[in-house]
Amino acid sequence: MADYQTKEDVLTDELVDRVEQLVADKHLVVYNDDVNTFDHVIESLVDICDHSEEQAEQCALMVHFKGRASVREGHFNKLQPMKTALTDRGISAVIE
């Protein structure tokens, strides 16, 4: 028996992989830079990520001293608008 996949099998496998990526827990990671102030990052985390002032301040300190910090965890679809809003404010953020 030949070991091959039909076009439909390949598309199905790709779709399953994509769905798994979307529903698996991801991290919204913010990177340090020399442009944004602590106040700007803190305010943005409060506004966008629904952090308390204290939580946002702790995240901003971790970003500053460690170079990056995971500021939110969840599904890709939930994190994507937050990432976009942070980057729109000039903050370097990615979903990992």
ZANUSE-615630 format. One record per residue: residue in one letter; x, y, z of N, C-alpha, C in turn. Coordinates in steps of 0.2 Angstrom, whole numbers, plus 5000, padded with zeros to 4 digits. Example, Ala and Ser with C-alpha at 12.3 -4.5 7.8 and 13.67 -1.06 7.14 Angstrom:
! residues 2
@guse->a	nxx->5066	nyy->4972	nzz->5039	caxx->5062	cayy->4978	cazz->5039	cxx->5066	cyy->4984	czz->5039
@guse->s	nxx->5064	nyy->4989	nzz->5035	caxx->5068	cayy->4995	cazz->5036	cxx->5064	cyy->5000	czz->5039
This chain:
! residues 96
@guse->m	nxx->5004	nyy->4994	nzz->5000	caxx->5000	cayy->5000	cazz->5000	cxx->5004	cyy->5006	czz->5000
@guse->a	nxx->5003	nyy->5011	nzz->4996	caxx->5007	cayy->5017	cazz->4995	cxx->5006	cyy->5021	czz->5001
@guse->d	nxx->5011	nyy->5025	nzz->5003	caxx->5011	cayy->5029	cazz->5009	cxx->5010	cyy->5037	czz->5006
@guse->y	nxx->5004	nyy->5039	nzz->5005	caxx->5003	cayy->5046	cazz->5002	cxx->4997	cyy->5049	czz->5005
@guse->q	nxx->4997	nyy->5055	nzz->5004	caxx->4991	cayy->5059	cazz->5006	cxx->4988	cyy->5062	czz->5000
@guse->t	nxx->4981	nyy->5062	nzz->5001	caxx->4977	cayy->5066	cazz->4996	cxx->4978	cyy->5073	czz->4997
@guse->k	nxx->4976	nyy->5077	nzz->4992	caxx->4975	cayy->5084	cazz->4993	cxx->4971	cyy->5086	czz->4999
@guse->e	nxx->4965	nyy->5082	nzz->5000	caxx->4960	cayy->5084	cazz->5005	cxx->4964	cyy->5082	czz->5012
@guse->d	nxx->4968	nyy->5076	nzz->5012	caxx->4971	cayy->5075	cazz->5018	cxx->4976	cyy->5080	czz->5021
@guse->v	nxx->4980	nyy->5083	nzz->5016	caxx->4984	cayy->5088	cazz->5018	cxx->4981	cyy->5094	czz->5020
@guse->l	nxx->4975	nyy->5096	nzz->5017	caxx->4972	cayy->5102	cazz->5019	cxx->4968	cyy->5101	czz->5026
@guse->t	nxx->4966	nyy->5095	nzz->5027	caxx->4963	cayy->5093	cazz->5034	cxx->4968	cyy->5094	czz->5039
@guse->d	nxx->4974	nyy->5091	nzz->5038	caxx->4980	cayy->5091	cazz->5043	cxx->4982	cyy->5098	czz->5044
@guse->e	nxx->4982	nyy->5102	nzz->5039	caxx->4984	cayy->5109	cazz->5040	cxx->4979	cyy->5113	czz->5044
@guse->l	nxx->4972	nyy->5112	nzz->5043	caxx->4967	cayy->5115	cazz->5046	cxx->4967	cyy->5113	czz->5054
@guse->v	nxx->4968	nyy->5106	nzz->5055	caxx->4969	cayy->5104	cazz->5062	cxx->4974	cyy->5107	czz->5066
@guse->d	nxx->4980	nyy->5108	nzz->5062	caxx->4986	cayy->5111	cazz->5065	cxx->4984	cyy->5119	czz->5067
@guse->r	nxx->4981	nyy->5122	nzz->5062	caxx->4979	cayy->5129	cazz->5063	cxx->4974	cyy->5130	czz->5069
@guse->v	nxx->4969	nyy->5126	nzz->5069	caxx->4965	cayy->5126	cazz->5075	cxx->4968	cyy->5125	czz->5082
@guse->e	nxx->4972	nyy->5120	nzz->5082	caxx->4976	cayy->5118	cazz->5088	cxx->4980	cyy->5124	czz->5090
@guse->q	nxx->4983	nyy->5128	nzz->5085	caxx->4987	cayy->5134	cazz->5087	cxx->4983	cyy->5139	czz->5090
@guse->l	nxx->4977	nyy->5140	nzz->5087	caxx->4972	cayy->5145	cazz->5090	cxx->4970	cyy->5144	czz->5096
@guse->v	nxx->4968	nyy->5138	nzz->5098	caxx->4965	cayy->5136	cazz->5105	cxx->4970	cyy->5135	czz->5110
@guse->a	nxx->4976	nyy->5134	nzz->5109	caxx->4981	cayy->5132	cazz->5114	cxx->4983	cyy->5139	czz->5117
@guse->d	nxx->4985	nyy->5138	nzz->5124	caxx->4986	cayy->5144	cazz->5128	cxx->4993	cyy->5147	czz->5125
@guse->k	nxx->4993	nyy->5154	nzz->5124	caxx->4998	cayy->5157	cazz->5121	cxx->5000	cyy->5163	czz->5126
@guse->h	nxx->5006	nyy->5166	nzz->5125	caxx->5008	cayy->5172	cazz->5130	cxx->5009	cyy->5178	czz->5126
@guse->l	nxx->5006	nyy->5183	nzz->5128	caxx->5007	cayy->5190	cazz->5125	cxx->5013	cyy->5193	czz->5129
@guse->v	nxx->5019	nyy->5193	nzz->5125	caxx->5025	cayy->5195	cazz->5128	cxx->5027	cyy->5203	czz->5125
@guse->v	nxx->5029	nyy->5207	nzz->5130	caxx->5031	cayy->5213	cazz->5129	cxx->5038	cyy->5214	czz->5130
@guse->y	nxx->5042	nyy->5217	nzz->5125	caxx->5049	cayy->5218	cazz->5125	cxx->5051	cyy->5225	czz->5127
@guse->n	nxx->5057	nyy->5225	nzz->5130	caxx->5059	cayy->5232	cazz->5132	cxx->5062	cyy->5236	czz->5126
@guse->d	nxx->5061	nyy->5242	nzz->5127	caxx->5064	cayy->5247	cazz->5122	cxx->5067	cyy->5253	czz->5126
@guse->d	nxx->5070	nyy->5257	nzz->5122	caxx->5073	cayy->5264	cazz->5125	cxx->5068	cyy->5270	czz->5123
@guse->v	nxx->5062	nyy->5268	nzz->5121	caxx->5058	cayy->5274	cazz->5119	cxx->5052	cyy->5275	czz->5124
@guse->n	nxx->5049	nyy->5270	nzz->5126	caxx->5043	cayy->5271	cazz->5130	cxx->5044	cyy->5272	czz->5137
@guse->t	nxx->5041	nyy->5276	nzz->5140	caxx->5041	cayy->5277	cazz->5148	cxx->5038	cyy->5272	czz->5152
@guse->f	nxx->5040	nyy->5271	nzz->5158	caxx->5036	cayy->5267	cazz->5162	cxx->5029	cyy->5268	czz->5163
@guse->d	nxx->5028	nyy->5275	nzz->5164	caxx->5021	cayy->5277	cazz->5164	cxx->5016	cyy->5275	czz->5158
@guse->h	nxx->5019	nyy->5276	nzz->5152	caxx->5016	cayy->5274	cazz->5146	cxx->5014	cyy->5266	czz->5146
@guse->v	nxx->5019	nyy->5262	nzz->5147	caxx->5018	cayy->5255	cazz->5147	cxx->5013	cyy->5253	czz->5153
@guse->i	nxx->5014	nyy->5256	nzz->5159	caxx->5009	cayy->5254	cazz->5164	cxx->5002	cyy->5256	czz->5162
@guse->e	nxx->5001	nyy->5262	nzz->5160	caxx->4995	cayy->5264	cazz->5157	cxx->4992	cyy->5260	czz->5152
@guse->s	nxx->4996	nyy->5258	nzz->5147	caxx->4994	cayy->5254	cazz->5142	cxx->4992	cyy->5247	czz->5144
@guse->l	nxx->4995	nyy->5244	nzz->5149	caxx->4994	cayy->5237	cazz->5152	cxx->4987	cyy->5238	czz->5156
@guse->v	nxx->4986	nyy->5243	nzz->5159	caxx->4980	cayy->5244	cazz->5163	cxx->4974	cyy->5245	czz->5158
@guse->d	nxx->4975	nyy->5249	nzz->5153	caxx->4969	cayy->5250	cazz->5148	cxx->4968	cyy->5244	czz->5143
@guse->i	nxx->4973	nyy->5241	nzz->5141	caxx->4972	cayy->5236	cazz->5136	cxx->4972	cyy->5229	czz->5139
@guse->c	nxx->4976	nyy->5227	nzz->5144	caxx->4976	cayy->5220	cazz->5146	cxx->4972	cyy->5220	czz->5153
@guse->d	nxx->4969	nyy->5225	nzz->5155	caxx->4965	cayy->5225	cazz->5161	cxx->4969	cyy->5223	czz->5167
@guse->h	nxx->4975	nyy->5226	nzz->5168	caxx->4979	cayy->5224	cazz->5173	cxx->4977	cyy->5230	czz->5179
@guse->s	nxx->4978	nyy->5228	nzz->5185	caxx->4978	cayy->5233	cazz->5190	cxx->4984	cyy->5237	czz->5190
@guse->e	nxx->4984	nyy->5243	nzz->5193	caxx->4990	cayy->5247	cazz->5193	cxx->4996	cyy->5243	czz->5195
@guse->e	nxx->4996	nyy->5240	nzz->5201	caxx->5001	cayy->5236	cazz->5204	cxx->5004	cyy->5231	czz->5199
@guse->q	nxx->4999	nyy->5227	nzz->5196	caxx->5001	cayy->5222	cazz->5191	cxx->5005	cyy->5224	czz->5185
@guse->a	nxx->5002	nyy->5230	nzz->5183	caxx->5005	cayy->5233	cazz->5177	cxx->5012	cyy->5236	czz->5179
@guse->e	nxx->5013	nyy->5239	nzz->5185	caxx->5019	cayy->5241	cazz->5187	cxx->5024	cyy->5235	czz->5187
@guse->q	nxx->5022	nyy->5230	nzz->5190	caxx->5027	cayy->5224	cazz->5191	cxx->5029	cyy->5221	czz->5184
@guse->c	nxx->5024	nyy->5221	nzz->5179	caxx->5026	cayy->5219	cazz->5173	cxx->5031	cyy->5223	czz->5169
@guse->a	nxx->5030	nyy->5230	nzz->5170	caxx->5034	cayy->5235	cazz->5167	cxx->5041	cyy->5234	czz->5170
@guse->l	nxx->5042	nyy->5233	nzz->5176	caxx->5048	cayy->5232	cazz->5179	cxx->5052	cyy->5226	czz->5177
@guse->m	nxx->5048	nyy->5220	nzz->5176	caxx->5051	cayy->5214	cazz->5173	cxx->5053	cyy->5215	czz->5166
@guse->v	nxx->5049	nyy->5219	nzz->5162	caxx->5051	cayy->5220	cazz->5155	cxx->5058	cyy->5224	czz->5155
@guse->h	nxx->5058	nyy->5229	nzz->5160	caxx->5064	cayy->5233	cazz->5160	cxx->5070	cyy->5230	czz->5162
@guse->f	nxx->5070	nyy->5226	nzz->5167	caxx->5075	cayy->5222	cazz->5170	cxx->5077	cyy->5216	czz->5166
@guse->k	nxx->5072	nyy->5212	nzz->5164	caxx->5073	cayy->5206	cazz->5160	cxx->5073	cyy->5206	czz->5153
@guse->g	nxx->5071	nyy->5212	nzz->5150	caxx->5071	cayy->5213	cazz->5143	cxx->5065	cyy->5211	czz->5140
@guse->r	nxx->5060	nyy->5207	nzz->5143	caxx->5054	cayy->5205	cazz->5141	cxx->5050	cyy->5202	czz->5147
@guse->a	nxx->5043	nyy->5202	nzz->5146	caxx->5039	cayy->5198	cazz->5151	cxx->5033	cyy->5196	czz->5147
@guse->s	nxx->5030	nyy->5191	nzz->5150	caxx->5023	cayy->5188	cazz->5148	cxx->5018	cyy->5192	czz->5152
@guse->v	nxx->5014	nyy->5196	nzz->5149	caxx->5010	cayy->5201	cazz->5152	cxx->5002	cyy->5198	czz->5152
@guse->r	nxx->5001	nyy->5193	nzz->5148	caxx->4994	cayy->5190	cazz->5148	cxx->4995	cyy->5183	czz->5145
@guse->e	nxx->4991	nyy->5179	nzz->5147	caxx->4990	cayy->5172	cazz->5144	cxx->4983	cyy->5170	czz->5142
@guse->g	nxx->4983	nyy->5167	nzz->5137	caxx->4976	cayy->5165	cazz->5134	cxx->4976	cyy->5162	czz->5127
@guse->h	nxx->4970	nyy->5162	nzz->5124	caxx->4969	cayy->5159	cazz->5118	cxx->4972	cyy->5165	czz->5113
@guse->f	nxx->4974	nyy->5163	nzz->5107	caxx->4977	cayy->5167	cazz->5102	cxx->4972	cyy->5173	czz->5100
@guse->n	nxx->4965	nyy->5171	nzz->5099	caxx->4960	cayy->5175	cazz->5097	cxx->4959	cyy->5181	czz->5102
@guse->k	nxx->4960	nyy->5179	nzz->5109	caxx->4959	cayy->5184	cazz->5114	cxx->4965	cyy->5189	czz->5114
@guse->l	nxx->4971	nyy->5186	nzz->5113	caxx->4977	cayy->5190	cazz->5114	cxx->4978	cyy->5194	czz->5108
@guse->q	nxx->4976	nyy->5192	nzz->5102	caxx->4978	cayy->5196	cazz->5096	cxx->4976	cyy->5203	czz->5096
@guse->p	nxx->4969	nyy->5205	nzz->5098	caxx->4968	cayy->5212	cazz->5099	cxx->4972	cyy->5216	czz->5104
@guse->m	nxx->4974	nyy->5213	nzz->5109	caxx->4978	cayy->5216	cazz->5114	cxx->4985	cyy->5218	czz->5111
@guse->k	nxx->4988	nyy->5213	nzz->5108	caxx->4994	cayy->5214	cazz->5104	cxx->4994	cyy->5220	czz->5099
@guse->t	nxx->4989	nyy->5220	nzz->5095	caxx->4988	cayy->5225	cazz->5091	cxx->4987	cyy->5232	czz->5094
@guse->a	nxx->4983	nyy->5232	nzz->5099	caxx->4983	cayy->5238	cazz->5103	cxx->4989	cyy->5241	czz->5106
@guse->l	nxx->4993	nyy->5236	nzz->5109	caxx->4999	cayy->5238	cazz->5112	cxx->5004	cyy->5240	czz->5106
@guse->t	nxx->5005	nyy->5237	nzz->5101	caxx->5009	cayy->5239	cazz->5095	cxx->5007	cyy->5246	czz->5092
@guse->d	nxx->5000	nyy->5247	nzz->5092	caxx->4998	cayy->5253	cazz->5090	cxx->5000	cyy->5259	czz->5094
@guse->r	nxx->5001	nyy->5258	nzz->5101	caxx->5004	cayy->5263	cazz->5105	cxx->5012	cyy->5263	czz->5105
@guse->g	nxx->5015	nyy->5259	nzz->5101	caxx->5022	cayy->5259	cazz->5100	cxx->5026	cyy->5255	czz->5105
@guse->i	nxx->5022	nyy->5250	nzz->5108	caxx->5025	cayy->5245	cazz->5112	cxx->5027	cyy->5239	czz->5108
@guse->s	nxx->5032	nyy->5236	nzz->5109	caxx->5034	cayy->5230	cazz->5106	cxx->5031	cyy->5224	czz->5109
@guse->a	nxx->5027	nyy->5220	nzz->5106	caxx->5023	cayy->5215	cazz->5109	cxx->5022	cyy->5209	czz->5103
@guse->v	nxx->5023	nyy->5203	nzz->5106	caxx->5022	cayy->5197	cazz->5101	cxx->5018	cyy->5192	czz->5105
@guse->i	nxx->5015	nyy->5187	nzz->5101	caxx->5011	cayy->5182	cazz->5104	cxx->5016	cyy->5176	czz->5103
@guse->e	nxx->5017	nyy->5172	nzz->5108	caxx->5021	cayy->5166	cazz->5108	cxx->5018	cyy->5160	czz->5111
